[in-house]
Amino acid sequence: MSQKVTTLGLGLIGPGTVGSVLLEQIETHAHKLIEKYAIDIRVYAIANSRKMVLGQEALQLGSWKQQLDESHTPVSLDRFGSHLKSLDTDHVAVVDCTAGDEAPALYSTWAAGGVHIVTPNKKFVSGPFPRYRDLTFIQKQSNAQFFYEGTVGAGLPVISSLKTLLDTGDQIRTIEGVFSGTLSYIFNNLGATDSFADVVRSAQNAGYTEPDPRDDLSGMDVARKILILARECGCEMELSDVATQSLVPEALRDASISVEDFLDRLAEHSADLDGEIKDAAKQGSVLRFVGKYDAVANKCEAVLRRFSSDHPFANLSGTENIVSFRTGRYDEPPLKVNGPGAGPDVTAAGVFGDIIQLILRIKK
C-alpha cells in the first residue's frame, strides 16, 4: 500500500549566494524525497530585499531568477507569511537565508500561525534571550518546528550532535572550537614570517572575508555561535555576556574609515599581534581564534588562544572548522566534529538537511 504524499510548501527569503544554491539543490533532489519519504517539496514564494514573487502554483525553479526579475510586487514580509498560510498544502515553511534582523523579527508571528522555520541566520538564536525563549513556548502551542543547524558550522552536524548528547542524558562540561571559516583561514595561513595585515588582505582578495573584514575580525560571529550552543545547553545568557576579543585595532574601528584605508593602515596597528605570532612560533605553538563555553563556570568567550603544534586546532586547513565537546561520556579524548566551515554549497546543504529533518518530524 503506497503512502499518502504530504505537500510541504516553502517560501525562501534571501536568494543570494546560499539561497540560490539551495534552490538549485531542491530542484535537483526534491523528486527523490517524494520516493523516499512521500513528501513533495514545492517552492511557492521567493523574496529578496526589494521585491518578491508569490505563486498560487509552485514556482518553476529553473526560471526563478527571471520570475523574480519580472515581478512588480514590492517585498512585504507580512504579506509573504500570509501568502504561505493561505496555500492549499499540508505544511508550509519559511526558509530564511538572510543575515539581517528583519525576517527574524517575524519568526514568532509565523510560528504562532503554524508556519515552520528553517534558517542559517544567527540573529534570532543569538538575539535577545526573552524572544528566543518565547518562541519555544509558541512552538509547543502551534506545533511549528524551528530548525537552525546552519547557524553554526555551515553544513557540519554541530547542533544536531549536541542535541543528541543532551537528549541521551550526557553532561556537557565544555564546548570549544574554531567556528569562523574566515578566521580559520587567516590563522591557518599565518606563518612566523607573515604579517597579520598581509594575510587579512589576502583573505579579502580571495573572497574569504565579509566585504568589510572588520565584521569578521570583531569576533562577534564567533561570539554568536558559541552563545547559540550555550543556549542549547540551557544557558540563559545574552550576547553581551560573551567575553569577546576584537582583533580590530581600536584606532581603526570607526565606521567612517573605509575598507581600503583600514587595510592600508592595519599593519601599523598590528605590531603586538605580529609579535605574538612570532613568539608562539618560537615556542612551537600557533594562535587560533576560538569560542568556548564552560558549563561548570557558566561562561562564554570568543578569544585568541595559543595551542601547541600537535593540538587538533593547530592542524586545520583552509576555512576548516572544528568543535570539541567534553562531556561526561566524552572527555579524553573529547568528541570532535570538523570539516568545511564556510562556503555556499555546504551551508545550503546544511539548510537542505534541516528541511529533510523537518520532513521527518512532520511525518511522524
C-alpha positions as CSV (number, residue, x, y, z in Angstrom):
1,M,0.0,0.0,0.0
2,S,1.5,3.3,-1.1
3,Q,2.0,6.2,1.4
4,K,-0.1,9.4,1.1
5,V,2.2,12.1,-0.2
6,T,2.4,15.1,2.1
7,T,3.0,18.5,0.5
8,L,5.5,21.0,2.0
9,G,5.2,24.5,0.6
10,L,8.3,26.7,1.0
11,G,8.9,30.4,0.9
12,L,12.5,31.4,0.6
13,I,13.7,34.8,1.8
14,G,17.2,35.8,0.6
15,P,18.0,34.1,-2.8
16,G,21.6,35.3,-2.6
17,T,24.7,33.2,-2.5
18,V,23.4,30.5,-0.2
19,G,19.7,30.8,-1.1
20,S,20.3,30.4,-4.8
21,V,22.4,27.3,-4.3
22,L,19.7,25.9,-2.0
23,L,17.1,26.4,-4.8
24,E,19.4,24.5,-7.2
25,Q,19.7,21.7,-4.7
26,I,16.0,21.5,-4.1
27,E,15.3,21.5,-7.9
28,T,17.8,18.6,-8.4
29,H,16.9,16.4,-5.4
30,A,13.3,17.1,-4.4
31,H,11.9,14.3,-6.6
32,K,14.0,11.8,-4.6
33,L,12.3,12.8,-1.4
34,I,8.9,12.0,-2.9
35,E,10.1,8.5,-3.5
36,K,11.9,8.1,-0.1
37,Y,9.7,10.0,2.3
38,A,6.4,10.6,0.4
39,I,7.0,14.4,0.8
40,D,6.5,16.7,-2.1
41,I,8.6,19.9,-1.6
42,R,7.4,22.9,-3.6
43,V,8.6,26.5,-3.6
44,Y,5.7,29.0,-3.8
45,A,7.4,32.2,-2.9
46,I,10.8,33.9,-3.2
47,A,11.7,37.3,-1.8
48,N,14.8,39.5,-2.0
49,S,15.4,42.8,-0.3
50,R,13.4,44.7,-2.9
51,K,10.6,42.5,-4.3
52,M,9.0,39.1,-4.2
53,V,7.2,36.6,-6.4
54,L,4.2,34.8,-4.8
55,G,2.6,31.8,-6.6
56,Q,-0.6,30.0,-6.1
57,E,1.0,27.2,-8.0
58,A,4.6,26.0,-7.3
59,L,7.3,28.2,-8.9
60,Q,9.4,26.7,-11.7
61,L,12.8,26.6,-10.1
62,G,14.6,26.5,-13.4
63,S,13.5,30.1,-14.1
64,W,13.1,31.6,-10.6
65,K,15.5,34.4,-11.3
66,Q,13.6,35.5,-14.4
67,Q,10.3,35.3,-12.4
68,L,11.7,37.5,-9.6
69,D,13.3,40.0,-12.0
70,E,9.9,40.4,-13.8
71,S,7.9,40.7,-10.6
72,H,6.4,44.1,-9.8
73,T,5.4,43.1,-6.3
74,P,7.4,45.1,-3.6
75,V,8.7,43.0,-0.8
76,S,6.5,42.7,2.3
77,L,7.4,40.0,4.8
78,D,4.0,40.3,6.5
79,R,2.3,39.6,3.1
80,F,4.9,36.9,2.4
81,G,3.9,35.0,5.5
82,S,0.2,35.5,4.9
83,H,0.6,34.1,1.4
84,L,2.2,30.9,2.7
85,K,-0.5,30.4,5.3
86,S,-3.2,30.7,2.5
87,L,-1.7,27.9,0.4
88,D,-3.6,24.6,0.0
89,T,-0.7,22.5,1.2
90,D,-0.3,20.2,4.2
91,H,2.5,22.2,5.7
92,V,4.3,25.4,5.0
93,A,7.7,26.7,6.0
94,V,9.7,29.9,5.7
95,V,13.4,29.4,4.7
96,D,15.3,32.5,5.9
97,C,18.6,32.7,4.1
98,T,19.2,36.3,5.0
99,A,21.8,37.6,7.5
100,G,19.7,40.5,8.8
101,D,17.2,41.2,11.5
102,E,14.0,41.9,9.5
103,A,12.9,38.3,8.9
104,P,13.8,37.0,12.4
105,A,11.6,39.7,13.9
106,L,8.6,37.8,12.4
107,Y,9.6,34.2,13.4
108,S,7.3,34.2,16.5
109,T,4.4,35.6,14.4
110,W,4.9,33.0,11.7
111,A,5.3,30.1,14.2
112,A,2.1,31.2,16.0
113,G,0.3,30.7,12.7
114,G,1.7,27.2,12.3
115,V,4.5,28.1,9.8
116,H,7.7,26.1,10.2
117,I,11.0,28.0,10.1
118,V,14.4,26.8,8.7
119,T,17.3,29.2,8.8
120,P,21.1,29.6,8.8
121,N,20.6,33.2,10.1
122,K,22.2,33.6,13.5
123,K,20.4,36.8,14.5
124,F,17.4,35.2,16.2
125,V,19.0,32.4,18.1
126,S,21.8,34.7,19.4
127,G,19.5,37.7,19.8
128,P,17.6,38.8,23.0
129,F,17.0,35.8,25.2
130,P,13.4,36.5,26.1
131,R,12.5,36.4,22.4
132,Y,14.4,33.2,21.9
133,R,12.6,31.7,25.0
134,D,9.2,32.8,23.9
135,L,9.5,31.0,20.5
136,T,9.9,27.7,22.3
137,F,6.6,28.3,24.1
138,I,4.9,29.3,20.9
139,Q,6.2,26.1,19.2
140,K,4.6,23.9,21.8
141,Q,1.2,25.6,21.3
142,S,1.3,25.7,17.4
143,N,3.4,22.6,16.6
144,A,5.5,24.8,14.4
145,Q,9.0,23.4,14.0
146,F,12.2,25.5,14.1
147,F,15.5,24.2,12.6
148,Y,18.8,26.2,12.6
149,E,21.6,23.7,12.1
150,G,23.2,26.1,9.6
151,T,23.8,28.8,12.2
152,V,26.9,27.0,13.5
153,G,29.4,25.3,11.3
154,A,27.7,25.8,8.0
155,G,26.7,22.2,7.0
156,L,28.5,20.4,9.8
157,P,26.4,18.4,12.3
158,V,27.3,20.5,15.3
159,I,23.9,21.4,16.8
160,S,22.4,18.0,16.0
161,S,25.3,16.3,17.7
162,L,24.9,18.5,20.7
163,K,21.1,17.8,20.8
164,T,21.8,14.0,20.7
165,L,24.3,14.3,23.6
166,L,21.8,16.3,25.7
167,D,18.8,14.1,24.7
168,T,20.6,11.0,25.7
169,G,21.4,12.4,29.2
170,D,25.1,13.3,28.7
171,Q,26.5,16.1,30.8
172,I,28.2,18.9,28.9
173,R,31.4,20.2,30.5
174,T,32.9,22.4,27.8
175,I,32.4,23.2,24.2
176,E,35.3,24.7,22.4
177,G,36.1,25.3,18.7
178,V,37.3,27.2,15.7
179,F,33.9,28.5,14.5
180,S,34.8,31.1,11.9
181,G,35.8,30.0,8.4
182,T,37.4,33.4,7.8
183,L,39.5,33.5,11.0
184,S,40.4,29.9,10.5
185,Y,41.8,30.7,7.0
186,I,43.7,33.7,8.4
187,F,45.4,31.9,11.2
188,N,45.9,28.7,9.3
189,N,47.9,30.8,6.8
190,L,49.9,32.8,9.2
191,G,53.5,31.7,9.3
192,A,56.2,33.0,11.6
193,T,57.4,35.5,8.9
194,D,53.9,36.6,7.7
195,S,52.3,39.8,8.9
196,F,48.7,39.7,10.1
197,A,47.8,42.6,7.8
198,D,49.1,40.9,4.7
199,V,47.2,37.7,5.4
200,V,43.9,39.6,6.1
201,R,44.3,41.4,2.8
202,S,45.0,38.1,1.1
203,A,41.9,36.6,2.6
204,Q,39.8,39.5,1.5
205,N,41.2,39.3,-2.1
206,A,40.3,35.6,-2.1
207,G,36.8,36.3,-1.1
208,Y,37.0,34.7,2.3
209,T,36.0,37.7,4.4
210,E,32.9,39.9,4.5
211,P,33.1,43.0,2.3
212,D,34.4,44.8,5.4
213,P,36.9,42.4,7.1
214,R,36.2,44.2,10.4
215,D,32.9,42.3,10.5
216,D,35.0,39.0,10.8
217,L,37.8,40.4,12.9
218,S,35.4,41.8,15.5
219,G,34.9,38.3,16.9
220,M,31.1,38.8,17.0
221,D,30.4,35.9,14.6
222,V,32.2,33.5,16.9
223,A,30.5,35.0,19.9
224,R,27.1,34.4,18.4
225,K,27.9,30.8,17.5
226,I,29.2,29.9,21.0
227,L,26.2,31.6,22.5
228,I,23.9,29.5,20.3
229,L,25.5,26.3,21.6
230,A,25.4,27.5,25.2
231,R,21.7,28.3,25.0
232,E,21.2,24.8,23.5
233,C,22.6,23.6,26.9
234,G,20.1,25.7,28.8
235,C,22.3,28.7,29.5
236,E,20.2,31.9,29.7
237,M,23.0,34.2,28.6
238,E,22.9,37.3,26.4
239,L,25.3,38.2,23.6
240,S,26.7,41.0,25.7
241,D,27.7,38.4,28.4
242,V,30.1,36.7,26.0
243,A,33.7,37.9,26.7
244,T,34.7,38.8,23.1
245,Q,38.1,39.9,21.9
246,S,38.2,42.1,18.9
247,L,41.1,41.8,16.5
248,V,40.3,45.2,15.0
249,P,42.7,47.8,16.4
250,E,40.8,50.4,18.4
251,A,42.1,53.2,16.1
252,L,40.5,51.5,13.1
253,R,37.1,50.7,14.5
254,D,35.3,53.9,13.4
255,A,32.9,53.1,10.6
256,S,33.9,56.3,8.8
257,I,37.2,54.6,7.9
258,S,36.9,53.0,4.5
259,V,37.7,49.3,4.0
260,E,40.7,50.3,1.8
261,D,42.0,52.7,4.4
262,F,41.5,50.0,7.1
263,L,43.6,47.5,5.1
264,D,46.3,50.1,4.3
265,R,46.6,51.1,8.0
266,L,46.2,47.7,9.6
267,A,50.0,46.9,9.6
268,E,50.9,50.0,11.5
269,H,48.5,49.0,14.3
270,S,49.2,45.2,14.4
271,A,52.7,45.1,15.8
272,D,51.7,43.5,19.1
273,L,49.8,40.7,17.3
274,D,52.6,40.1,14.8
275,G,54.9,39.8,17.8
276,E,52.6,37.3,19.5
277,I,52.5,35.3,16.3
278,K,56.3,35.1,16.1
279,D,56.6,34.3,19.8
280,A,54.2,31.5,19.5
281,A,56.1,30.0,16.6
282,K,59.3,30.1,18.6
283,Q,57.6,28.1,21.3
284,G,56.3,25.5,18.8
285,S,52.7,26.9,19.1
286,V,50.1,28.6,16.9
287,L,47.4,31.1,17.5
288,R,43.7,30.3,16.9
289,F,40.6,32.3,17.4
290,V,38.2,30.1,19.4
291,G,34.8,30.2,21.0
292,K,34.4,28.4,24.4
293,Y,31.5,27.6,26.6
294,D,32.4,26.4,30.2
295,A,29.2,24.8,31.5
296,V,30.6,24.4,35.0
297,A,31.6,28.1,35.3
298,N,28.6,29.2,33.1
299,K,30.9,31.4,31.0
300,C,31.3,32.0,27.3
301,E,34.2,33.6,25.5
302,A,35.4,34.3,22.0
303,V,39.1,35.0,22.1
304,L,42.6,34.4,20.6
305,R,44.4,31.5,22.3
306,R,47.7,29.7,21.9
307,F,47.8,25.9,21.1
308,S,50.7,23.5,20.8
309,S,51.5,22.4,17.3
310,D,50.2,18.9,17.9
311,H,46.8,20.1,19.1
312,P,43.8,19.3,16.7
313,F,43.0,23.0,16.5
314,A,46.6,23.6,15.2
315,N,46.2,21.2,12.3
316,L,43.4,22.7,10.3
317,S,43.5,23.9,6.7
318,G,41.7,26.5,4.6
319,T,38.4,27.5,6.2
320,E,38.0,24.4,8.2
321,N,36.0,24.5,11.4
322,I,36.4,22.1,14.4
323,V,34.2,21.8,17.5
324,S,35.3,19.8,20.6
325,F,32.7,18.6,23.1
326,R,34.0,17.5,26.5
327,T,31.2,15.6,28.3
328,G,30.6,13.0,31.0
329,R,30.9,10.3,28.3
330,Y,33.4,12.0,26.0
331,D,36.4,13.5,27.9
332,E,39.8,12.1,26.9
333,P,39.6,12.3,24.0
334,P,36.6,14.6,23.5
335,L,34.1,14.2,20.8
336,K,35.1,16.3,17.8
337,V,33.2,17.5,14.7
338,N,35.3,19.1,11.9
339,G,35.1,19.9,8.3
340,P,34.5,22.8,5.9
341,G,33.0,25.7,7.9
342,A,32.2,28.0,5.1
343,G,31.0,28.1,1.5
344,P,27.6,28.3,-0.2
345,D,27.5,24.6,-1.2
346,V,28.0,23.2,2.4
347,T,25.9,25.9,4.0
348,A,23.0,25.3,1.6
349,A,23.3,21.6,2.1
350,G,23.0,22.2,5.9
351,V,19.8,24.1,5.3
352,F,18.5,21.4,3.0
353,G,19.4,18.9,5.6
354,D,17.2,20.8,8.1
355,I,14.3,20.8,5.6
356,I,14.7,17.0,5.4
357,Q,14.7,16.8,9.2
358,L,11.5,18.9,9.2
359,I,10.0,16.4,6.8
360,L,10.9,13.5,9.1
361,R,9.4,15.4,12.1
362,I,6.1,16.2,10.5
363,K,5.7,12.7,9.0
364,K,5.8,11.1,12.5
